[in-house]
Amino acid sequence: MTKDEHIQYWLRTAEDDRNTMNFLFKDGQYMHSLFFGHLYLEKVCKAIWIKNNIENTPPFVHNLIKILNGIETGLSEDDILFLGKLNLYQLSSRYPDYRNTVKMQTTKELTLSYLDKINKIDLCLRKKLL
């Protein structure tokens, strides 16, 4: 595959996760909605990583900040701090003890604010793919 085909692969699969994120929110599954919100942004970040690196295989990590390390994204310091908070949700479905703590803290209001921030960051990141 070409570099552009790799980028398109990540963006195409990200859209599936975005749809799942929105479906889970509507279904009241807030923690899982944010898990897929993280996965969605992770794939967008990996597309950006591919664009900015010689290789076409992004690092096998889930930490959004690490994926974007060294890449000019246009994100603010607050956006980067948010990515650190969102990283917590990629762990939430992997570790049962941790899941219960996160699930109790993940309200509809919090999830709605996070989804809004995910969408704003997505818009900023996609500008770097043009």
Salt bridges, closest charged atoms under 4 A:
GLU15 OE2 - ARG126 NH2 3.00
ASP17 OD2 - LYS43 NZ 2.70
GLU42 OE1 - HIS38 ND1 3.62
GLU42 OE2 - LYS46 NZ 3.02
GLU42 OE2 - HIS62 ND1 3.15
ASP79 OD1 - LYS117 NZ 2.63
ASP116 OD2 - LYS120 NZ 3.17
ASP122 OD2 - ARG18 NH1 3.57
ASP122 OD1 - ARG126 NE 2.76
